[in-house]
Amino acid sequence: MSRDPGKDRRVDYRGLALAGTAVGEIVAPILIGVWLDGRYGWAPWGLAVGATLGFVGGIAHLIVIAWRENKKGEPGA
């Protein structure tokens, strides 16, 4: 009953990659919004729109990923 340590490591890295993706999807639109605020003087609208799009898009993508992972675990999927 030996465990494959490589399998556990892959799971850990996959979770880390998903977390990095989620952070990137949320932070990138915020940074773009801040840049637009400074460039065009739109403050605070660039930040507000960027934060909203980043949050909604990031959460929606995490839901899609979770849904796909759940489908993989179902028999016959």
OpenMM code with the backbone's topology and positions (N, CA, C; nanometers):
from openmm import Vec3, app, unit

residues = "MET SER ARG ASP PRO GLY LYS ASP ARG ARG VAL ASP TYR ARG GLY LEU ALA LEU ALA GLY THR ALA VAL GLY GLU ILE VAL ALA PRO ILE LEU ILE GLY VAL TRP LEU ASP GLY ARG TYR GLY TRP ALA PRO TRP GLY LEU ALA VAL GLY ALA THR LEU GLY PHE VAL GLY GLY ILE ALA HIS LEU ILE VAL ILE ALA TRP ARG GLU ASN LYS LYS GLY GLU PRO GLY ALA".split()
positions = [
    Vec3(0.0813, -0.1187, 0.0000),
    Vec3(0.0000, 0.0000, 0.0000),
    Vec3(0.0856, 0.1250, 0.0000),
    Vec3(0.1800, 0.1329, -0.0886),
    Vec3(0.2643, 0.2512, -0.0942),
    Vec3(0.1950, 0.3597, -0.1758),
    Vec3(0.2142, 0.4799, -0.1331),
    Vec3(0.1552, 0.5944, -0.2033),
    Vec3(0.2551, 0.6486, -0.3028),
    Vec3(0.2039, 0.6993, -0.4106),
    Vec3(0.2879, 0.7603, -0.5135),
    Vec3(0.3071, 0.9074, -0.4778),
    Vec3(0.4254, 0.9462, -0.4293),
    Vec3(0.4453, 1.0859, -0.3906),
    Vec3(0.4349, 1.1822, -0.5085),
    Vec3(0.4630, 1.1358, -0.6281),
    Vec3(0.4512, 1.2209, -0.7457),
    Vec3(0.3080, 1.2647, -0.7702),
    Vec3(0.2127, 1.1774, -0.7433),
    Vec3(0.0718, 1.2108, -0.7630),
    Vec3(0.0292, 1.3220, -0.6680),
    Vec3(0.0697, 1.3131, -0.5416),
    Vec3(0.0361, 1.4177, -0.4454),
    Vec3(0.0974, 1.5506, -0.4862),
    Vec3(0.2188, 1.5485, -0.5365),
    Vec3(0.2861, 1.6703, -0.5773),
    Vec3(0.2138, 1.7360, -0.6949),
    Vec3(0.1658, 1.6560, -0.7899),
    Vec3(0.0939, 1.7122, -0.9040),
    Vec3(-0.0345, 1.7809, -0.8590),
    Vec3(-0.1028, 1.7213, -0.7649),
    Vec3(-0.2261, 1.7820, -0.7137),
    Vec3(-0.1951, 1.9156, -0.6477),
    Vec3(-0.0891, 1.9225, -0.5704),
    Vec3(-0.0516, 2.0470, -0.5037),
    Vec3(-0.0187, 2.1548, -0.6060),
    Vec3(0.0566, 2.1211, -0.7088),
    Vec3(0.0930, 2.2192, -0.8101),
    Vec3(-0.0278, 2.2641, -0.8905),
    Vec3(-0.1218, 2.1749, -0.9150),
    Vec3(-0.2416, 2.2126, -0.9895),
    Vec3(-0.3232, 2.3145, -0.9098),
    Vec3(-0.3362, 2.2917, -0.7817),
    Vec3(-0.4079, 2.3870, -0.6972),
    Vec3(-0.3389, 2.5219, -0.6926),
    Vec3(-0.2065, 2.5201, -0.6880),
    Vec3(-0.1300, 2.6435, -0.6884),
    Vec3(-0.1474, 2.7174, -0.8208),
    Vec3(-0.1489, 2.6428, -0.9301),
    Vec3(-0.1697, 2.7045, -1.0616),
    Vec3(-0.3086, 2.7658, -1.0714),
    Vec3(-0.4098, 2.6969, -1.0185),
    Vec3(-0.5462, 2.7516, -1.0200),
    Vec3(-0.5549, 2.8785, -0.9358),
    Vec3(-0.4889, 2.8786, -0.8213),
    Vec3(-0.4903, 2.9979, -0.7361),
    Vec3(-0.4211, 3.1141, -0.8070),
    Vec3(-0.3094, 3.0872, -0.8714),
    Vec3(-0.2391, 3.1920, -0.9458),
    Vec3(-0.3223, 3.2470, -1.0597),
    Vec3(-0.3924, 3.1584, -1.1284),
    Vec3(-0.4800, 3.2013, -1.2372),
    Vec3(-0.5918, 3.2907, -1.1845),
    Vec3(-0.6532, 3.2499, -1.0743),
    Vec3(-0.7628, 3.3280, -1.0165),
    Vec3(-0.7137, 3.4662, -0.9736),
    Vec3(-0.5985, 3.4719, -0.9097),
    Vec3(-0.5444, 3.6006, -0.8657),
    Vec3(-0.5140, 3.6878, -0.9871),
    Vec3(-0.4552, 3.6290, -1.0902),
    Vec3(-0.4246, 3.7054, -1.2112),
    Vec3(-0.5486, 3.7593, -1.2791),
    Vec3(-0.6526, 3.6785, -1.2838),
    Vec3(-0.7766, 3.7221, -1.3490),
    Vec3(-0.8450, 3.8343, -1.2714),
    Vec3(-0.8259, 3.8377, -1.1427),
    Vec3(-0.8892, 3.9406, -1.0611),
    Vec3(-0.8031, 4.0673, -1.0563),
    Vec3(-0.6716, 4.0515, -1.0465),
    Vec3(-0.5821, 4.1661, -1.0288),
    Vec3(-0.5561, 4.2396, -1.1608),
    Vec3(-0.5427, 4.1675, -1.2711),
    Vec3(-0.5090, 4.2317, -1.3996),
    Vec3(-0.6107, 4.3396, -1.4393),
    Vec3(-0.7418, 4.3133, -1.4348),
    Vec3(-0.8365, 4.4205, -1.4708),
    Vec3(-0.8310, 4.5402, -1.3758),
    Vec3(-0.7994, 4.5153, -1.2496),
    Vec3(-0.7869, 4.6257, -1.1538),
    Vec3(-0.6685, 4.7136, -1.1928),
    Vec3(-0.5563, 4.6501, -1.2235),
    Vec3(-0.4372, 4.7274, -1.2626),
    Vec3(-0.4605, 4.8035, -1.3927),
    Vec3(-0.5299, 4.7420, -1.4865),
    Vec3(-0.5635, 4.8109, -1.6116),
    Vec3(-0.6534, 4.9313, -1.5828),
    Vec3(-0.7500, 4.9125, -1.4926),
    Vec3(-0.8389, 5.0222, -1.4552),
    Vec3(-0.7643, 5.1371, -1.3895),
    Vec3(-0.6694, 5.1051, -1.3017),
    Vec3(-0.5887, 5.2095, -1.2379),
    Vec3(-0.5061, 5.2826, -1.3428),
    Vec3(-0.4480, 5.2084, -1.4371),
    Vec3(-0.3701, 5.2712, -1.5437),
    Vec3(-0.4587, 5.3640, -1.6277),
    Vec3(-0.5795, 5.3190, -1.6619),
    Vec3(-0.6713, 5.4026, -1.7398),
    Vec3(-0.7106, 5.5281, -1.6620),
    Vec3(-0.7304, 5.5135, -1.5316),
    Vec3(-0.7608, 5.6308, -1.4481),
    Vec3(-0.6488, 5.7338, -1.4568),
    Vec3(-0.5260, 5.6886, -1.4454),
    Vec3(-0.4126, 5.7808, -1.4504),
    Vec3(-0.3902, 5.8383, -1.5896),
    Vec3(-0.4108, 5.7586, -1.6907),
    Vec3(-0.3847, 5.8000, -1.8291),
    Vec3(-0.4889, 5.8990, -1.8802),
    Vec3(-0.6168, 5.8694, -1.8522),
    Vec3(-0.7252, 5.9501, -1.9085),
    Vec3(-0.8021, 6.0324, -1.8048),
    Vec3(-0.7649, 6.0226, -1.6778),
    Vec3(-0.8311, 6.1010, -1.5735),
    Vec3(-0.9739, 6.0555, -1.5451),
    Vec3(-0.9984, 5.9259, -1.5557),
    Vec3(-1.1330, 5.8721, -1.5363),
    Vec3(-1.1637, 5.8384, -1.3909),
    Vec3(-1.0734, 5.8644, -1.3002),
    Vec3(-1.0878, 5.8206, -1.1614),
    Vec3(-1.2256, 5.8547, -1.1079),
    Vec3(-1.2906, 5.7691, -1.0392),
    Vec3(-1.2535, 5.6334, -0.9987),
    Vec3(-1.3140, 5.5258, -1.0897),
    Vec3(-1.3629, 5.5640, -1.2067),
    Vec3(-1.4408, 5.4707, -1.2888),
    Vec3(-1.3591, 5.3559, -1.3465),
    Vec3(-1.2362, 5.3815, -1.3851),
    Vec3(-1.1530, 5.2726, -1.4370),
    Vec3(-1.1301, 5.1660, -1.3317),
    Vec3(-1.0995, 5.2088, -1.2101),
    Vec3(-1.0788, 5.1155, -1.1001),
    Vec3(-1.2079, 5.0406, -1.0668),
    Vec3(-1.3191, 5.1124, -1.0608),
    Vec3(-1.4469, 5.0488, -1.0264),
    Vec3(-1.4877, 4.9447, -1.1301),
    Vec3(-1.4765, 4.9796, -1.2566),
    Vec3(-1.5134, 4.8856, -1.3630),
    Vec3(-1.4150, 4.7694, -1.3664),
    Vec3(-1.2855, 4.7973, -1.3526),
    Vec3(-1.1854, 4.6908, -1.3520),
    Vec3(-1.2050, 4.5944, -1.2370),
    Vec3(-1.2335, 4.6478, -1.1184),
    Vec3(-1.2560, 4.5618, -1.0018),
    Vec3(-1.3805, 4.4758, -1.0199),
    Vec3(-1.4856, 4.5349, -1.0742),
    Vec3(-1.6096, 4.4595, -1.0962),
    Vec3(-1.5892, 4.3492, -1.1995),
    Vec3(-1.5284, 4.3856, -1.3128),
    Vec3(-1.5042, 4.2849, -1.4173),
    Vec3(-1.4098, 4.1756, -1.3687),
    Vec3(-1.3058, 4.2136, -1.2968),
    Vec3(-1.2111, 4.1155, -1.2457),
    Vec3(-1.2752, 4.0201, -1.1476),
    Vec3(-1.3540, 4.0741, -1.0557),
    Vec3(-1.4182, 3.9893, -0.9551),
    Vec3(-1.5197, 3.8950, -1.0190),
    Vec3(-1.6078, 3.9489, -1.1008),
    Vec3(-1.7115, 3.8664, -1.1646),
    Vec3(-1.6483, 3.7629, -1.2576),
    Vec3(-1.5522, 3.8065, -1.3390),
    Vec3(-1.4864, 3.7135, -1.4308),
    Vec3(-1.4078, 3.6060, -1.3589),
    Vec3(-1.3352, 3.6428, -1.2543),
    Vec3(-1.2573, 3.5452, -1.1775),
    Vec3(-1.3441, 3.4425, -1.1086),
    Vec3(-1.4503, 3.4878, -1.0448),
    Vec3(-1.5408, 3.3949, -0.9770),
    Vec3(-1.6117, 3.3053, -1.0777),
    Vec3(-1.6556, 3.3619, -1.1902),
    Vec3(-1.7216, 3.2807, -1.2932),
    Vec3(-1.6271, 3.1734, -1.3466),
    Vec3(-1.5011, 3.2090, -1.3679),
    Vec3(-1.4053, 3.1101, -1.4177),
    Vec3(-1.3803, 3.0011, -1.3148),
    Vec3(-1.3714, 3.0359, -1.1868),
    Vec3(-1.3552, 2.9345, -1.0829),
    Vec3(-1.4754, 2.8411, -1.0756),
    Vec3(-1.5951, 2.8942, -1.0964),
    Vec3(-1.7147, 2.8098, -1.0975),
    Vec3(-1.7100, 2.7128, -1.2145),
    Vec3(-1.6687, 2.7607, -1.3315),
    Vec3(-1.6582, 2.6735, -1.4494),
    Vec3(-1.5556, 2.5633, -1.4247),
    Vec3(-1.4410, 2.5983, -1.3672),
    Vec3(-1.3379, 2.4986, -1.3383),
    Vec3(-1.3903, 2.3948, -1.2395),
    Vec3(-1.4561, 2.4397, -1.1339),
    Vec3(-1.5108, 2.3469, -1.0347),
    Vec3(-1.6161, 2.2567, -1.0968),
    Vec3(-1.6989, 2.3110, -1.1842),
    Vec3(-1.8024, 2.2324, -1.2506),
    Vec3(-1.7391, 2.1241, -1.3383),
    Vec3(-1.6343, 2.1603, -1.4129),
    Vec3(-1.5660, 2.0622, -1.4984),
    Vec3(-1.5001, 1.9530, -1.4152),
    Vec3(-1.4361, 1.9899, -1.3050),
    Vec3(-1.3722, 1.8910, -1.2183),
    Vec3(-1.4769, 1.7986, -1.1578),
    Vec3(-1.5918, 1.8524, -1.1220),
    Vec3(-1.6987, 1.7711, -1.0655),
    Vec3(-1.7506, 1.6715, -1.1687),
    Vec3(-1.7618, 1.7163, -1.2948),
    Vec3(-1.8093, 1.6278, -1.4020),
    Vec3(-1.7113, 1.5136, -1.4283),
    Vec3(-1.5813, 1.5416, -1.4132),
    Vec3(-1.4806, 1.4374, -1.4340),
    Vec3(-1.4958, 1.3238, -1.3338),
    Vec3(-1.5385, 1.3570, -1.2132),
    Vec3(-1.5513, 1.2569, -1.1085),
    Vec3(-1.6771, 1.1723, -1.1178),
    Vec3(-1.7738, 1.2139, -1.1994),
    Vec3(-1.8982, 1.1397, -1.2099),
    Vec3(-1.8805, 1.0176, -1.3009),
    Vec3(-1.9458, 0.9070, -1.2662),
    Vec3(-1.9380, 0.7897, -1.3528),
    Vec3(-2.0074, 0.8180, -1.4886),
    Vec3(-1.9434, 0.7758, -1.5947),
    Vec3(-2.0008, 0.7935, -1.7275),
    Vec3(-1.9781, 0.9306, -1.7866),
    Vec3(-1.9024, 1.0151, -1.7184),
    Vec3(-1.8783, 1.1511, -1.7702),
    Vec3(-1.7595, 1.1524, -1.8621),
] * unit.nanometer
topology = app.Topology()
chain = topology.addChain("A")
for resn in residues:
    res = topology.addResidue(resn, chain)
    for name in ("N", "CA", "C"):
        topology.addAtom(name, app.Element.getBySymbol(name[0]), res)
